[in-house]
Amino acid sequence: MYLNNNILFCIHILADEEFDELCFEFGLELDEITSEKEILIREQGGEKAEGASDVVLYKIDVPANRYDLLCLEGLVRGLQVFKEKLEAPRYKRVSPADGGEPQRLVITEETASVRPHAVAAVLRNITFTQERYESFIELQEKLHQNICRKRTLVAIGTHDLDTISGPFTYTAKPPGEIRFKPLSQSREYTAAELMSLYKTDSHLRHYLHIIENEPLYPVIYDSNGIVLSMPPIINGDHSKISLNTKNIFIECTATDLTKAKITLDMVVTMFSEYCDEPFTVEEAEVVYPDGRLSVYPELAYRTETLSGDFINKRVGINESAESIAQLLTRMCLRSEVSGEGDLIQVEIPPTRADVIHACDIMEDAAIAYGFNNIVRSTPRTYTVANQLPVNKLTELLRQDLAAAGFTEALTFALCSEEDIADKLRKNITETRAVHISNPKTADFQVARTSLLPGLLKTIAANRKMPLPLKLFEISDVVLKDETKDSTFFPGRCAEIFSCGKSIGHLGVLHPDVISRFELTMPCSAIDIDIEPFL
């Protein structure tokens, strides 16, 4: 994630070296200190960087399961608690201050076939600045790419509550019957027209496949028939939020209810500090088709009990239960000794969805203690390890290829059917590929039968880098196609044999293959099975 240096400066003055050390102590890694201008110079050259910002950016590597650290608010809050400059806040769900009825979202049975779950909440009397507003939008996008799995599991919608009127209805209709003015557009469109419009949109086109083949599209209306959103594609323009927004209605529609609850909790806990009554969230009611009524957000706290001895033995330290409780409290896990031996009661807040098992608590204790502070000791068990022959061979190949000026790539073992078939000028039935029975996204439908698609996609993602790009990968493929390979240009390819057995191909790639990966320069490749050399 990128953090603006000016924002951090207002919180606490730290030298870059001090901040790097603080991140390491907290279990994070400061990857790079850069600026927008430096990035453009490195990727596109000096001419493209003219007029770019010189504001310093910190690029921080955040663990994928720490959703609470995906925005500046959560990261700064976590660091301040870690440095014991702030107590971890208590998040509270409250009823409407005026004594009225909570906002209500009614789910109809039509949603069951496309996107059956929804949760909601209200941030009341919030105050935005430009930086807070941008952080609010950015957190939603990061959650969409992370826990929401590119909106396939959860889609977040945020609306200016003062422009709409509840109760709200979450239903599903044929695309021709849904009509509204979407964000950043000047007129109304039907849902079918929007799907055609967004096929060329660089951002939204990646989400169209989620519902485009469904007979009914999900949609949320207010009591006056105004469309709030058509999840998971786009929100309506009528209820868009701005710097002047004071009350925000947040809805999350989902195929996974657990992920929806976590996502909603993350959004409201991170930004409720900007409400007039900090860290409070106004509840909302969700009515299901069977009449059940649930109140969100849950903001659930739970308590886990474990012994100090458990943590000491697994971390390799010798601390008192009181000391361990203090370490865990610094990690936003309020802890206290229960008074029965060395048992510690640990409170898990709604922001720490990553804490599932006692081992997760133990890991946080190790981070707070400091991995560099753990005394090195000889393991109590004695084993003799030996490198597998295939690993030894691949390591030798990697060294030689790197010495020859090639850069190693590591790509996904799963890919789309298009990657290993259409783009390589093959029929999917001829590839003998292993198919995933329930792929979560179109990008991971089959196990790769060749390393070539992953490398070409890597090149496509780095088209702006200086030429030549010399990449290699040594990894497993699930099943190799033994038939004649039409991926290469006729007359400019060869089949490789070893001891009378075909072990691969080399040559110039066919122009159709290159164009289907959105490349413009000629490419050559070699694809070898190294196992026969063992």
C-alpha positions in Angstrom: 0.0 0.0 0.0 1.1 3.6 -0.5 1.1 6.1 2.3 1.4 9.8 2.0 4.4 11.1 3.9 2.6 14.4 4.9 -0.1 12.4 6.7 2.4 10.4 8.7 4.3 13.6 9.5 1.3 15.1 11.2 1.0 12.1 13.5 4.5 11.6 14.5 7.9 12.8 13.2 10.0 9.7 12.4 13.2 9.3 10.3 12.9 6.9 7.4 15.2 4.4 9.3 13.1 4.7 12.4 9.9 4.1 10.5 11.5 1.1 8.7 12.5 -0.4 12.1 9.0 0.3 13.5 7.3 -1.5 10.6 9.7 -4.5 11.2 8.9 -4.6 14.9 5.2 -4.6 14.1 5.5 -7.5 11.6 5.4 -5.4 8.4 8.0 -4.7 5.8 8.8 -1.3 4.3 9.4 -2.3 0.7 10.3 1.1 -0.7 10.4 4.8 -0.1 9.6 6.5 -3.4 7.4 9.1 -5.1 5.0 9.2 -8.0 7.7 11.0 -10.0 10.3 8.3 -9.3 7.9 5.6 -10.3 7.1 7.2 -13.6 10.8 7.8 -14.4 11.6 4.2 -13.7 8.7 2.7 -15.6 8.1 5.2 -18.5 11.2 7.5 -18.7 11.9 11.1 -17.7 9.6 12.7 -20.2 6.5 11.1 -18.8 7.4 12.1 -15.3 7.3 15.9 -16.0 4.9 17.5 -13.6 4.4 14.4 -11.5 4.3 14.8 -7.7 7.5 14.6 -5.6 5.5 13.8 -2.4 7.2 10.9 -0.7 5.4 7.6 -0.7 6.0 4.6 1.6 5.3 1.3 0.0 4.5 -1.1 2.8 3.9 -4.9 2.4 0.8 -5.8 4.5 -0.1 -9.4 5.2 -3.1 -10.5 3.1 -5.2 -11.4 6.1 -4.7 -8.1 8.0 -7.7 -6.3 6.5 -7.4 -3.8 9.4 -4.1 -2.5 8.0 -5.3 -1.8 4.5 -5.9 1.9 5.1 -4.0 4.7 6.7 -6.4 4.9 9.6 -6.1 1.3 10.6 -2.3 1.2 10.2 -1.7 4.3 12.2 -4.1 3.2 14.9 -2.3 -0.2 15.1 1.1 1.4 15.3 0.1 3.8 18.0 -1.4 0.9 20.1 1.8 -1.1 19.5 3.9 1.8 20.8 1.5 2.2 23.8 0.6 5.8 22.8 -3.0 4.8 22.5 -5.4 2.3 23.9 -7.2 0.1 21.4 -10.7 1.6 20.9 -13.9 -0.1 21.8 -16.3 -0.3 18.8 -20.0 0.0 19.7 -23.2 -0.5 17.7 -25.8 2.0 18.7 -29.5 2.7 17.9 -30.5 5.9 16.1 -29.9 8.9 18.3 -33.3 10.4 17.7 -35.0 7.3 19.0 -36.4 6.5 15.6 -36.5 3.1 13.8 -33.2 1.8 12.3 -32.7 1.9 8.6 -34.0 -1.3 7.1 -32.9 -3.4 4.1 -35.5 -5.9 2.8 -34.2 -8.9 0.8 -36.6 -10.5 -1.7 -36.6 -14.1 -2.7 -35.5 -13.2 -6.3 -32.0 -12.7 -5.1 -31.5 -16.3 -4.1 -30.3 -17.4 -7.5 -27.7 -14.7 -8.0 -26.5 -13.0 -4.8 -28.6 -14.0 -1.8 -26.9 -12.2 1.1 -26.8 -8.6 2.3 -25.7 -6.6 5.3 -25.9 -2.9 6.1 -24.9 -0.2 8.6 -24.9 3.6 9.0 -22.0 6.0 9.7 -23.8 9.0 11.3 -22.4 12.5 11.5 -19.1 11.8 9.8 -16.7 14.5 8.8 -14.6 14.1 5.6 -11.5 15.9 4.4 -10.0 15.3 1.0 -7.5 12.8 2.5 -10.1 11.0 4.5 -12.5 10.8 1.5 -9.7 9.3 -0.7 -8.7 6.8 2.0 -12.4 5.8 2.3 -12.7 5.0 -1.4 -9.3 3.4 -1.5 -10.1 1.0 1.4 -13.2 -0.2 -0.5 -11.1 -1.0 -3.6 -8.5 -2.8 -1.6 -11.2 -4.9 0.2 -12.8 -5.7 -3.2 -9.4 -7.0 -4.5 -8.7 -8.9 -1.2 -11.3 -10.5 0.9 -14.1 -9.8 -1.6 -12.2 -11.7 -4.3 -12.7 -9.1 -7.0 -16.3 -8.6 -6.0 -17.3 -12.3 -6.6 -17.9 -12.9 -2.9 -18.8 -9.4 -1.7 -19.5 -6.0 -3.3 -19.5 -2.8 -1.2 -21.9 0.1 -1.8 -21.7 3.4 0.0 -24.4 6.1 -0.3 -25.3 9.6 0.9 -28.1 8.7 3.3 -29.5 12.3 3.1 -30.3 11.9 -0.6 -32.3 8.6 -0.2 -35.1 7.3 1.9 -35.6 3.9 3.6 -36.7 1.3 3.9 -34.5 -0.1 1.1 -35.3 -3.2 -1.1 -32.7 -5.6 -2.4 -34.2 -7.6 -5.2 -33.3 -9.0 -8.6 -34.9 -8.2 -12.0 -34.4 -8.9 -15.7 -31.7 -6.5 -17.0 -34.2 -4.8 -19.3 -36.4 -3.7 -16.4 -33.6 -2.0 -14.5 -33.0 1.6 -15.5 -30.9 4.3 -13.7 -28.2 6.9 -14.0 -24.9 5.2 -12.9 -21.8 7.0 -11.4 -19.9 9.2 -13.8 -22.5 9.1 -16.5 -24.8 11.9 -17.8 -27.9 9.9 -18.6 -29.9 6.8 -17.6 -29.2 3.4 -19.0 -30.9 0.0 -18.7 -28.8 -2.7 -17.1 -28.4 -4.5 -20.4 -27.1 -1.2 -22.0 -24.6 -0.8 -19.1 -23.2 -4.2 -19.6 -22.4 -3.3 -23.2 -21.1 0.1 -22.2 -18.7 -1.3 -19.6 -17.2 -4.0 -21.8 -14.6 -1.4 -22.9 -14.2 0.1 -19.4 -10.7 -0.7 -18.2 -11.9 -1.0 -14.6 -15.4 -2.3 -14.6 -15.1 -4.8 -17.4 -13.4 -7.2 -15.1 -16.5 -7.6 -13.0 -19.2 -8.1 -15.7 -18.8 -11.8 -15.9 -20.1 -12.2 -12.4 -23.7 -11.5 -13.4 -23.8 -11.0 -17.2 -25.1 -14.5 -17.9 -27.7 -14.5 -15.2 -31.4 -14.0 -16.1 -31.9 -11.6 -13.2 -29.6 -8.8 -12.1 -29.4 -7.7 -8.4 -30.5 -4.2 -7.7 -31.2 -2.0 -4.6 -34.0 0.6 -4.5 -35.0 3.1 -1.9 -38.6 3.6 -0.8 -39.1 6.1 -3.7 -37.9 3.7 -6.4 -34.5 5.3 -6.7 -31.7 2.9 -7.6 -28.8 2.9 -5.1 -26.7 0.3 -6.8 -26.6 -2.6 -9.2 -24.1 -4.9 -7.4 -21.5 -5.9 -8.0 -21.0 -3.6 -11.0 -21.8 0.1 -10.3 -23.6 2.4 -7.8 -26.2 4.9 -8.8 -25.2 8.6 -9.3 -28.1 9.9 -7.2 -26.8 8.7 -3.9 -23.0 9.2 -4.5 -21.0 10.4 -1.5 -18.9 13.5 -1.5 -16.7 15.6 0.8 -19.9 17.2 2.2 -21.6 13.9 3.0 -22.5 13.6 6.7 -24.4 10.4 6.9 -23.4 7.2 5.0 -25.6 4.2 4.3 -23.3 1.2 3.7 -24.6 -2.0 2.1 -22.7 -5.2 1.2 -24.2 -7.8 -1.0 -22.6 -11.2 -1.2 -22.5 -14.8 -2.1 -20.7 -15.5 1.2 -22.4 -14.1 4.3 -19.3 -14.5 6.6 -17.1 -12.5 4.2 -19.9 -9.8 4.0 -20.0 -9.4 7.8 -16.2 -9.1 8.0 -16.1 -6.6 5.1 -18.8 -4.4 6.7 -17.0 -4.5 10.1 -13.8 -3.4 8.5 -15.3 -0.4 6.7 -17.2 0.9 9.7 -14.5 0.3 12.3 -11.8 2.0 10.2 -13.8 5.2 9.6 -16.2 5.5 12.6 -13.4 7.5 14.3 -14.4 10.4 12.1 -18.0 10.4 13.4 -19.1 13.0 16.0 -19.3 10.1 18.5 -16.0 8.2 17.6 -16.1 4.5 17.1 -19.8 4.2 17.2 -21.8 2.7 14.3 -25.6 3.1 13.9 -27.3 -0.3 13.4 -29.4 -1.3 10.4 -31.9 -4.1 10.1 -31.9 -6.7 7.3 -35.1 -8.7 6.7 -34.7 -12.0 4.8 -37.3 -13.5 2.5 -38.4 -16.0 5.2 -39.1 -13.2 7.6 -36.0 -13.5 9.7 -34.6 -10.2 11.0 -30.9 -9.6 11.6 -29.2 -6.5 13.0 -25.8 -5.3 11.6 -23.0 -4.6 11.9 -22.2 -7.4 14.4 -19.0 -5.8 15.8 -18.6 -9.0 17.8 -16.0 -9.4 20.5 -15.0 -12.9 21.6 -12.7 -14.3 24.3 -10.1 -17.0 23.9 -8.3 -18.5 26.9 -4.8 -20.0 26.7 -1.9 -20.6 29.0 1.4 -18.6 29.2 3.2 -21.9 29.0 1.6 -22.7 25.6 3.0 -19.4 24.2 6.4 -19.7 25.9 7.1 -23.2 24.6 6.0 -22.5 21.0 7.7 -19.1 20.7 10.9 -20.2 22.6 10.8 -17.6 25.3 10.3 -17.6 29.1 7.9 -14.8 30.1 5.4 -14.4 32.9 1.7 -14.6 32.1 1.4 -10.9 33.0 4.2 -10.0 30.5 2.6 -12.0 27.7 -0.8 -10.4 28.4 0.9 -7.0 28.0 2.5 -8.1 24.7 -0.8 -9.2 23.3 -2.5 -5.9 24.4 0.0 -4.0 22.3 -1.2 -6.0 19.3 -4.8 -4.7 19.8 -5.7 -8.0 21.6 -6.8 -6.8 25.1 -5.5 -9.5 27.5 -5.4 -10.1 31.2 -4.4 -13.0 33.5 -7.5 -14.8 34.7 -6.1 -15.6 38.2 -6.1 -19.3 37.6 -2.5 -20.4 37.2 -1.0 -18.8 34.1 -4.2 -18.7 32.0 -4.6 -15.6 29.9 -7.9 -14.3 28.6 -7.5 -12.7 25.2 -10.3 -10.5 23.8 -10.5 -10.6 19.9 -11.9 -7.4 18.5 -14.0 -7.2 15.3 -11.1 -5.8 13.5 -9.0 -8.9 13.9 -10.8 -11.4 11.6 -7.4 -13.0 11.0 -7.3 -14.4 14.5 -8.9 -17.8 14.2 -6.9 -20.2 16.4 -4.6 -20.1 19.4 -1.6 -20.3 17.1 -2.6 -16.9 15.7 -2.5 -15.4 19.2 0.8 -17.0 19.8 2.1 -15.4 16.6 1.1 -12.0 17.7 2.9 -12.6 21.0 6.0 -13.5 19.1 5.8 -10.3 17.0 5.3 -8.1 20.0 8.2 -9.8 21.8 10.4 -9.3 18.8 11.8 -12.2 16.7 15.3 -10.7 17.0 15.0 -11.0 20.8 14.3 -14.7 20.8 17.4 -16.5 22.0 18.8 -19.0 19.4 18.8 -22.6 20.6 19.6 -26.0 19.2 16.5 -27.9 18.1 15.6 -30.9 20.4 15.0 -33.2 17.5 17.7 -34.4 15.1 16.9 -35.2 11.5 19.0 -35.7 8.3 17.6 -33.9 5.3 18.5 -34.5 1.7 17.7 -32.4 -1.4 15.4 -34.1 -4.0 17.2 -34.7 -7.3 14.6 -32.6 -9.2 15.2 -29.6 -6.8 19.0 -30.0 -7.2 18.7 -29.9 -11.0 16.3 -26.9 -11.0 18.7 -25.0 -8.7 21.6 -25.6 -11.1 19.4 -24.5 -14.1 18.3 -21.4 -12.3 21.8 -20.3 -11.5 22.9 -20.8 -15.1 19.9 -19.0 -16.6 20.3 -16.1 -14.2 24.0 -15.9 -15.1 23.0 -15.7 -18.8 21.0 -12.6 -18.1 17.5 -14.0 -17.7 15.1 -12.9 -14.9 13.2 -15.6 -13.1 9.4 -15.4 -13.0 7.0 -17.2 -10.7 3.5 -17.4 -12.1 0.2 -19.0 -11.0 -0.3 -22.8 -11.5 -3.9 -22.1 -12.4 -5.0 -20.1 -15.4 -8.0 -19.6 -17.6 -9.1 -21.9 -20.4 -8.4 -19.1 -22.8 -4.8 -18.8 -21.7 -3.9 -22.4 -22.6 -6.2 -22.9 -25.5 -7.5 -20.0 -27.6 -4.6 -17.7 -27.0 -2.1 -20.4 -27.9 -4.2 -21.4 -31.0 -5.3 -24.7 -29.6 -8.6 -26.4 -28.9 -9.4 -26.8 -25.2 -10.4 -30.4 -25.8 -7.0 -31.2 -27.2 -5.0 -29.8 -24.3 -5.9 -32.6 -21.8 -6.0 -29.9 -19.1 -7.2 -30.5 -15.6 -10.3 -28.4 -15.0 -11.3 -26.9 -11.6 -14.8 -28.0 -10.7 -15.8 -24.8 -8.9 -13.5 -22.0 -10.1 -13.9 -18.8 -8.1 -12.8 -16.6 -11.0 -12.4 -16.9 -14.8 -8.7 -16.4 -14.3 -8.3 -19.8 -12.5 -10.4 -22.4 -14.4 -7.7 -25.0 -15.2 -4.3 -26.2 -14.2 -1.6 -25.0 -16.5 -0.4 -27.4 -19.2 2.5 -25.1 -20.1 4.6 -22.3 -18.5 4.3 -20.2 -21.6 0.9 -18.4 -20.9 2.1 -17.2 -17.5 5.4 -15.8 -18.9 3.5 -14.1 -21.7 1.1 -12.5 -19.3 4.1 -11.3 -17.2 5.6 -9.7 -20.3 2.2 -8.1 -21.2 2.0 -6.6 -17.7 5.5 -5.2 -18.1 5.2 -3.9 -21.7 6.5 -0.5 -20.7 9.8 -1.9 -19.4 12.9 -1.5 -21.6 13.5 -4.2 -24.2 14.7 -6.9 -24.4 12.8 -8.8 -21.7 14.4 -12.1 -21.0 12.4 -14.2 -18.6 12.4 -17.8 -17.5 10.4 -20.1 -15.2 11.1 -23.5 -13.8 7.9 -24.9 -12.3 5.5 -27.8 -12.4 2.8 -28.3 -15.0 -0.1 -30.6 -14.4 -0.3 -32.3 -17.8 1.8 -31.8 -20.9 0.3 -31.8 -24.4 2.2 -34.4 -26.5 0.6 -33.4 -29.8 2.2 -31.2 -32.4 2.4 -27.7 -31.0 0.6 -25.0 -33.1 1.7 -22.3 -30.7 4.9 -21.7 -32.7 5.3 -20.2 -36.1 5.4 -22.8 -38.9 8.9 -23.4 -40.2 10.5 -21.5 -37.2 10.1 -24.1 -34.5 11.7 -27.4 -33.5 10.8 -30.3 -31.3 13.5 -31.2 -28.7 14.4 -34.9 -28.1 16.6 -36.5 -25.5 17.4 -40.2 -25.6 14.8 -40.7 -28.3 12.0 -39.0 -26.3 10.3 -35.7 -27.0 10.9 -33.4 -24.1 9.8 -30.0 -25.4 9.7 -27.3 -28.1 11.5 -24.2 -29.1 11.0 -21.5 -31.7 9.4 -18.2 -32.7 5.8 -17.8 -31.4 3.0 -17.5 -33.8 1.8 -13.9 -34.4 -1.7 -14.9 -33.4 -0.4 -16.0 -30.0 1.5 -12.8 -29.5 -1.5 -10.6 -30.4 -3.8 -12.5 -28.1 -1.6 -11.7 -25.2 -1.7 -8.0 -26.2 2.0 -8.0 -27.2 3.4 -6.1 -30.2 7.0 -7.4 -30.4 8.2 -10.8 -31.7 8.8 -13.4 -29.1 10.7 -16.7 -29.0 10.4 -19.4 -26.3 11.7 -22.7 -25.2 9.6 -25.2 -23.3 11.4 -28.2 -21.8 10.4 -31.1 -19.5 13.5 -31.5 -17.2 12.4 -34.6 -15.4 14.0 -37.0 -18.0 17.4 -35.6 -16.9 17.1 -36.9 -13.3 
